[in-house]
Amino acid sequence: MIWNPEYECMDRQKLKELQLKRLQALIRWVYNEVPFYRERLEEADVKISDIKTLEDIQKLPFTTKDDLRDNYPFGMFAVPMENVVRVHSSSGTTGKPIVVGYTRADINTWSELTARIATAGGATAKDIAQMSFSYGLFTGGFGMHAGLERIGASVVPVSTGNTERQIMLMKDFGTTVLVCTPSYALHIAEVGEDIGVDFSRLPLRVGLFGAERFSEKMRQEIESKLHISATDNYGLTEVIGPGVAGECGHKDGLHINEDHFLVETIDPDTGEQLEPGNEGELVFTTLTKEAFPVIRYRTRDLTRLMTEPCACGRSLVRMEKVKGRTDDMIIVRGVNIWPSQIESVLFEIEGIEPHYKIIVDRHGSMDVIEVLVEMSSEIFPGGMKELVAFERNIEEKLQTVLGIRVDVRLVEPKSLDRASGKSQRVVDKRDL
C-alpha cells in the first residue's frame, strides 16, 4: 500500500531534479531569513549561486545540536512567531531543549509524511488506531495522530500509562493499530498475559513503533506476543518528528521521504561524505520546512543507506535500522561497545525476558560493565548453582561478541523499571 505514488515512486532522475530545485530555494530562504545560517554561509565563503548540483551540498556547513541549543528558544526560526502555529521541543534532559516551530504549511507537510509512514506500515482508513505515545512537547503523539487521521483511520488518543486501561480499550473499542514505543508494546503484552488476555483473539493486527531502537529479535517477540505485524519508523524533533522514514511491509530498511529530506551519510570523525552502502552518521537537510529549516543536520545516528530497489515499488532510498549513536557508544577499557550489540546477544538466549539494563561504573582505576537481565518467570525458580551457571553462559556469549568481560546479574521477573515512553537502557555512573 502506497499513500502517494506520485512522489514515493518517482523516477530517480526527476526526484533529483526536484531535490536540487528545493535545495536551491532553501539556501536562498535561510540566507535571507536566518541570521545564523547567513553568518555560517559567509564564513564558509559559500554563495547561493554556488549550489549548482546536489553534490554541491558538501560545500555547506554542518548544523549540530549545540548550534540549536545556542540559539534557544527561537533563534533558528525562519519566520516571525505570528506565522508559527505550533511549537514542539526535545526533552532537554542533557541541557536546554531543542525548540522547533511549524507554520500551517509545515503541519500539512508533516501529516502528509506520517500518512505515508502509517500506510506503509499497513494502516488503512478502516482501522481504529490507539495512540499510546505521549502528547505534549514530544513530537511523536501529535505527528502520528495527524497522519492516521489524514488516511481516514479512527484515532483513539489514549496517550501513555495506565496499561490495564489501555488493554481494556483495545478490547472494548476493537483497536486494530497500536502506536507506541516498542518497549511499551512489550509491556502491554506482559500486563495482558498477567490478567489473562489472549491477544490472538483481539482485532489488533498492526503495530507502528518508533522513538527508540529495537532489534529484529525484539520485533519477533512483539509480533509473537501481540499477534501483529510490527514496523519501525524513524524521525527526530530537529528534522520534523516522525515522518522522516519508515518500513513497508517487506521490512527491509526504512524508506526515506527524499522529496522532503536530502540525506547523506558521513564519516563521523572526518565529516567526509560516504557512498551509499557504507556505514556512517546520518545527516539531513530539510527541503520544504518553512519555520525551522536545517542544513546538513548531524543526527549522531549510525546506519547505512540502501539504494537497491524494494519489492514494494517505492523508489525512495532506504536506511537500515539505526545501529547506535556516536554519542551513546560506551567506551570500557578502551573497547567501543554499542548497547545494540548487547541486546542482540540477549535476544538469542532462551529463558530471559526482553528487559535489561546496562550499568557502567569505575572500581578504583578500572572501568567495569554490568548487565542486569530479567529471568523468565517459567524458569526463574531453581537452585543457585544452576543460576550461576546460566549467568556465566551469558557472560561468555557477551565476551565473544564484545571482546571484554561483562558481569551479568540475573534479576527477578518484572523487577526492572518499565517505561511508557523511551526506555533508559544505559546508566553510566562514571559521569555521576
LOKOLTOR-710713 format. One record per residue (C-alpha): residue in one letter; x, y negated, z negated. Coordinates in steps of 0.5 Angstrom, whole numbers, padded with zeros to 4 digits, always signed. Example, Ala and Ser with C-alpha at 12.3 -4.5 7.8 and 13.67 -1.06 7.14 Angstrom:
A+0025+0009-0016 S+0027+0002-0014 
//
This chain:
M+0000+0000+0000 I+0003-0007+0002 W+0000-0013+0000 N+0003-0018+0005 P+0005-0014+0011 E+0007-0021+0015 Y+0013-0022+0010 E+0014-0015+0007 C+0015-0012+0013 M+0018-0018+0017 D+0023-0017+0023 R+0030-0018+0019 Q+0032-0023+0024 K+0026-0027+0023 L+0027-0026+0016 K+0034-0029+0016 E+0032-0035+0020 L+0026-0036+0015 Q+0031-0036+0010 L+0036-0041+0013 K+0031-0046+0014 R+0028-0045+0007 L+0035-0046+0004 Q+0037-0052+0008 A+0031-0055+0006 L+0032-0053-0002 I+0039-0056-0001 R+0036-0063+0001 W+0031-0062-0004 V+0036-0061-0010 Y+0041-0066-0008 N+0035-0072-0008 E+0031-0070-0014 V+0036-0066-0019 P+0042-0070-0021 F+0045-0064-0024 Y+0046-0061-0017 R+0047-0067-0014 E+0054-0068-0018 R+0056-0061-0017 L+0055-0061-0010 E+0059-0068-0009 E+0064-0064-0014 A+0065-0058-0009 D+0065-0063-0003 V+0059-0060+0000 K+0054-0064+0004 I+0047-0062+0006 S+0050-0061+0013 D+0055-0056+0012 I+0050-0051+0011 K+0049-0048+0018 T+0049-0041+0017 L+0046-0036+0011 E+0054-0035+0010 D+0055-0042+0008 I+0052-0041+0001 Q+0058-0038-0001 K+0060-0046-0001 L+0055-0048-0006 P+0057-0048-0013 F+0054-0042-0018 T+0049-0044-0024 T+0050-0041-0030 K+0045-0040-0037 D+0050-0045-0040 D+0048-0050-0035 L+0041-0049-0036 R+0042-0050-0044 D+0046-0056-0043 N+0040-0059-0039 Y+0035-0057-0044 P+0029-0059-0044 F+0027-0062-0037 G+0034-0064-0034 M+0034-0059-0029 F+0026-0060-0026 A+0026-0063-0019 V+0019-0066-0020 P+0016-0071-0025 M+0012-0068-0031 E+0006-0071-0028 N+0007-0065-0023 V+0008-0060-0028 V+0002-0056-0029 R+0006-0050-0033 V+0012-0049-0038 H+0015-0043-0040 S+0021-0041-0043 S+0026-0036-0045 S+0026-0033-0053 G+0032-0037-0054 T+0035-0032-0059 T+0042-0034-0058 G+0042-0041-0057 K+0037-0047-0054 P+0032-0043-0050 I+0031-0044-0042 V+0025-0048-0041 V+0022-0047-0034 G+0017-0051-0030 Y+0012-0050-0025 T+0008-0054-0020 R+0001-0052-0018 A+0004-0049-0011 D+0009-0045-0016 I+0004-0042-0019 N+0000-0040-0013 T+0007-0037-0010 W+0008-0033-0017 S+0001-0030-0017 E+0003-0028-0009 L+0009-0025-0011 T+0006-0021-0017 A+0001-0019-0013 R+0006-0016-0008 I+0009-0012-0014 A+0003-0010-0017 T+0000-0007-0010 A+0007-0003-0009 G+0006+0000-0016 G+0000+0003-0014 A-0006-0002-0017 T-0012-0004-0013 A-0018-0008-0013 K-0022-0002-0016 D-0017-0002-0022 I-0018-0004-0029 A-0011-0007-0032 Q-0010-0007-0039 M-0004-0013-0040 S+0000-0011-0046 F+0005-0016-0045 S+0005-0022-0050 Y+0002-0028-0048 G+0005-0035-0049 L+0012-0038-0047 F+0014-0031-0045 T+0013-0030-0037 G+0011-0023-0037 G+0004-0023-0039 F+0002-0029-0035 G+0006-0027-0029 M+0003-0020-0028 H-0004-0022-0030 A-0005-0027-0025 G-0002-0022-0019 L-0007-0017-0022 E-0013-0022-0021 R-0011-0024-0014 I-0011-0017-0012 G-0018-0017-0015 A-0017-0012-0021 S-0021-0013-0027 V-0016-0015-0032 V-0016-0014-0040 P-0011-0019-0043 V-0010-0015-0050 S-0003-0017-0051 T+0002-0014-0056 G+0001-0010-0062 N-0005-0006-0066 T-0003+0000-0062 E-0009+0004-0064 R-0014-0001-0062 Q-0010-0001-0055 I-0012+0006-0054 M-0019+0005-0056 L-0020+0000-0051 M-0016+0005-0046 K-0022+0010-0048 D-0028+0005-0048 F-0026+0001-0042 G-0023+0006-0038 T-0017+0003-0037 T-0013+0005-0030 V-0007+0001-0030 L-0002+0000-0036 V+0002-0006-0036 C+0008-0007-0042 T+0015-0005-0043 P+0017+0002-0042 S+0019+0003-0050 Y+0012+0000-0052 A+0009+0005-0047 L+0012+0011-0050 H+0010+0008-0057 I+0003+0008-0054 A+0004+0016-0052 E+0007+0017-0059 V+0001+0014-0063 G-0004+0017-0059 E-0001+0024-0060 D-0002+0023-0067 I-0009+0021-0067 G-0011+0027-0062 V-0012+0023-0056 D-0011+0027-0049 F-0008+0022-0044 S-0010+0027-0039 R-0017+0026-0040 L-0017+0019-0039 P-0017+0015-0033 L-0011+0012-0034 R-0006+0013-0027 V-0001+0007-0026 G+0004+0004-0031 L+0007-0003-0029 F+0013-0003-0033 G+0018-0009-0034 A+0022-0014-0039 E+0027-0008-0040 R+0031-0003-0037 F+0029+0004-0037 S+0033+0011-0034 E+0030+0016-0030 K+0029+0021-0036 M+0025+0015-0040 R+0021+0015-0033 Q+0020+0022-0033 E+0018+0022-0041 I+0013+0016-0040 E+0010+0020-0034 S+0009+0026-0037 K+0006+0024-0044 L+0001+0019-0041 H+0000+0023-0034 I+0001+0017-0030 S+0006+0014-0024 A+0011+0009-0027 T+0014+0004-0023 D+0019-0001-0025 N+0019-0009-0024 Y+0025-0014-0024 G+0024-0021-0026 L+0027-0027-0030 T+0025-0033-0033 E+0030-0037-0030 V+0028-0035-0023 I+0021-0035-0024 G+0019-0029-0028 P+0016-0022-0026 G+0015-0022-0018 V+0023-0022-0016 A+0023-0015-0014 G+0019-0008-0016 E+0019-0001-0014 C+0014+0002-0009 G+0011+0009-0009 H+0017+0012-0007 K+0021+0010-0013 D+0028+0009-0009 G+0030+0002-0011 L+0026-0005-0012 H+0024-0009-0006 I+0027-0016-0007 N+0022-0021-0004 E+0027-0024+0000 D+0023-0029+0003 H+0023-0033-0003 F+0029-0031-0006 L+0036-0031-0003 V+0040-0025-0006 E+0047-0024-0007 T+0052-0019-0011 I+0059-0022-0013 D+0065-0019-0017 P+0063-0022-0024 D+0071-0023-0025 T+0072-0027-0019 G+0066-0029-0016 E+0067-0026-0009 Q+0061-0024-0005 L+0061-0017-0004 E+0058-0013+0001 P+0051-0009+0000 G+0053-0002-0003 N+0058-0005-0008 E+0056-0005-0015 G+0056-0013-0017 E+0053-0018-0021 L+0046-0020-0018 V+0046-0028-0016 F+0039-0031-0014 T+0038-0037-0010 T+0030-0039-0010 L+0028-0041-0003 T+0021-0044-0005 K+0020-0046-0012 E+0019-0054-0013 A+0019-0055-0020 F+0025-0051-0022 P+0029-0049-0016 V+0036-0046-0018 I+0042-0045-0013 R+0046-0039-0014 Y+0044-0037-0021 R+0048-0032-0024 T+0044-0027-0028 R+0049-0022-0031 D+0045-0016-0029 L+0049-0011-0025 T+0047-0007-0020 R+0048-0006-0012 L+0044-0008-0006 M+0041-0002-0001 T+0040-0004+0006 E+0037+0003+0008 P+0030+0003+0011 C+0025+0005+0006 A+0020+0010+0008 C+0014+0005+0005 G+0015+0001+0011 R+0018-0005+0008 S+0024-0009+0011 L+0026-0012+0005 V+0033-0011+0002 R+0032-0006-0005 M+0036-0007-0011 E+0038-0001-0015 K+0035-0001-0023 V+0040-0005-0027 K+0046-0001-0030 G+0047-0006-0035 R+0049-0013-0036 T+0056-0017-0036 D+0054-0020-0043 D+0052-0013-0046 M+0057-0009-0045 I+0060-0006-0051 I+0068-0006-0052 V+0070-0001-0057 R+0078+0000-0058 G+0079-0002-0051 V+0074+0002-0048 N+0068-0001-0044 I+0061+0002-0046 W+0054+0001-0043 P+0048+0002-0047 S+0045+0006-0041 Q+0051+0011-0041 I+0049+0013-0048 E+0042+0013-0046 S+0043+0018-0040 V+0046+0023-0044 L+0041+0023-0050 F+0035+0024-0045 E+0039+0030-0042 I+0038+0033-0049 E+0032+0037-0052 G+0030+0036-0059 I+0031+0029-0059 E+0026+0023-0058 P+0027+0017-0053 H+0028+0013-0059 Y+0035+0011-0061 K+0040+0005-0064 I+0047+0004-0063 I+0051+0000-0068 V+0058-0002-0067 D+0062-0004-0073 R+0069-0005-0076 H+0072-0001-0081 G+0079-0004-0083 S+0082-0006-0076 M+0078+0000-0073 D+0072-0001-0069 V+0067+0004-0070 I+0061+0006-0066 E+0055+0010-0069 V+0048+0012-0065 L+0042+0014-0069 V+0038+0019-0066 E+0031+0021-0068 M+0030+0028-0068 S+0023+0031-0065 S+0018+0033-0070 E+0018+0040-0068 I+0025+0042-0070 F+0027+0037-0075 P+0026+0042-0081 G+0032+0046-0081 G+0038+0048-0085 M+0043+0043-0086 K+0048+0047-0082 E+0044+0047-0076 L+0043+0040-0076 V+0050+0038-0077 A+0052+0043-0071 F+0047+0039-0067 E+0050+0032-0069 R+0057+0035-0067 N+0054+0038-0060 I+0051+0031-0058 E+0058+0027-0060 E+0062+0032-0056 K+0057+0030-0050 L+0058+0023-0051 Q+0065+0023-0052 T+0065+0027-0045 V+0062+0021-0042 L+0065+0015-0046 G+0072+0017-0047 I+0072+0016-0054 R+0069+0019-0060 V+0062+0017-0062 D+0059+0018-0069 V+0052+0021-0069 R+0047+0021-0074 L+0040+0024-0074 V+0034+0021-0077 E+0027+0023-0078 P+0022+0022-0073 K+0019+0015-0073 S+0024+0012-0077 L+0027+0007-0072 D+0023+0001-0071 R+0018+0000-0065 A+0017-0006-0061 S+0011-0008-0057 G+0016-0013-0053 K+0023-0012-0051 S+0027-0007-0056 Q+0033-0008-0059 R+0038-0002-0058 V+0045-0005-0060 V+0047-0008-0067 D+0054-0011-0066 K+0056-0012-0074 R+0063-0014-0072 D+0059-0021-0070 L+0055-0022-0076 
//
